[in-house]
Amino acid sequence: DNDGNVILTEGLVLQDEKVWKDVTGKEVVPENNSCELYFEERNIETFTEKLEKLYPETKYVTRLMTYSWGQKVIRFYDLDGNLIEVRTPMRG
């Protein structure tokens, strides 16, 4: 417990919803699409299979698709209504 904050690697900090509400004085609005958390995953098919198996109630914004340039992407809401985007890394 770090007063409602969890500090992860690379400087990422997650904050408890109650802390955010107390600091801003505003309600948290799930599924508002004002921002997203972005991740890259090389084996996105396996990731998608696990997501569907472990969380069948997942609400998708974009099911797994492939862009014309070959990059794959999936977008969904996590259990708290945060928009999550997972893509394969860009080929370099």
C-alpha positions as MATLAB code, in Angstrom:
seq = 'DNDGNVILTEGLVLQDEKVWKDVTGKEVVPENNSCELYFEERNIETFTEKLEKLYPETKYVTRLMTYSWGQKVIRFYDLDGNLIEVRTPMRG';
ca = [
       0.000    0.000    0.000;
       1.436    3.297   -1.100;
      -1.506    5.582   -0.304;
      -3.530    4.273   -3.241;
      -0.657    4.314   -5.753;
       1.177    1.394   -7.314;
       4.514    2.188   -8.930;
       5.484   -0.177  -11.733;
       8.561   -0.407  -13.935;
       9.481    2.286  -16.446;
       7.885    4.965  -14.256;
       4.299    3.817  -14.771;
       2.134    4.627  -11.752;
      -1.388    3.291  -11.262;
      -3.679    5.162   -8.923;
      -6.740    3.910   -7.067;
     -10.035    5.312   -8.341;
     -10.871    6.773   -4.914;
      -7.595    8.717   -4.854;
      -8.287   10.099   -8.328;
     -11.821   11.146   -7.318;
     -10.516   12.820   -4.149;
      -7.781   14.707   -6.018;
      -9.907   15.888   -8.944;
     -13.220   16.231   -7.154;
     -14.865   14.554  -10.143;
     -16.431   11.194  -10.808;
     -14.504    8.677  -12.868;
     -16.409    7.974  -16.088;
     -15.725    4.472  -17.442;
     -15.691    3.820  -21.201;
     -15.324    7.524  -21.993;
     -12.635    6.996  -24.680;
     -10.701   10.105  -23.616;
      -7.460    8.135  -23.348;
      -6.156    4.615  -23.615;
      -3.468    2.401  -22.199;
      -1.259    1.096  -25.000;
       0.767   -2.120  -24.960;
       2.754   -4.077  -27.521;
       2.609   -7.861  -27.750;
       4.537   -9.973  -30.264;
       2.224  -13.002  -29.926;
      -1.077  -11.155  -30.120;
      -3.079  -14.217  -31.207;
      -2.154  -16.057  -27.989;
      -2.895  -12.892  -25.991;
      -6.334  -12.638  -27.629;
      -7.104  -16.306  -26.948;
      -6.197  -15.874  -23.252;
      -8.281  -12.704  -23.018;
     -11.320  -14.447  -24.496;
     -10.851  -17.518  -22.288;
     -10.164  -15.721  -18.988;
     -12.517  -12.763  -19.501;
     -15.366  -13.845  -21.804;
     -17.398  -10.795  -20.738;
     -14.821   -8.430  -22.279;
     -16.389   -5.546  -24.180;
     -14.463   -5.012  -27.430;
     -13.998   -1.726  -29.238;
     -12.045   -3.362  -32.080;
     -11.696   -7.126  -32.371;
      -8.327   -8.448  -33.529;
      -7.623   -6.978  -36.955;
      -4.675   -6.399  -39.256;
      -3.848   -3.001  -40.760;
      -2.830   -2.770  -44.423;
       0.819   -2.354  -43.326;
       0.717   -5.669  -41.433;
       0.461   -4.501  -37.812;
      -2.216   -6.283  -35.762;
      -4.345   -4.554  -33.109;
      -7.123   -5.251  -30.626;
      -8.934   -2.686  -28.446;
     -11.165   -3.419  -25.470;
     -12.310   -2.107  -22.115;
     -10.779   -3.614  -18.991;
     -13.008   -4.491  -16.044;
     -12.866   -0.867  -14.815;
     -13.881    0.599  -18.190;
     -10.403    1.763  -19.226;
      -9.713    1.621  -22.949;
      -6.850   -0.791  -23.675;
      -5.055   -1.076  -27.013;
      -2.672   -3.950  -27.736;
      -0.664   -4.012  -30.961;
       2.119   -6.032  -32.430;
       5.383   -4.061  -32.537;
       6.141   -2.178  -35.753;
       8.605   -3.975  -37.951;
      11.804   -2.011  -38.131;
];
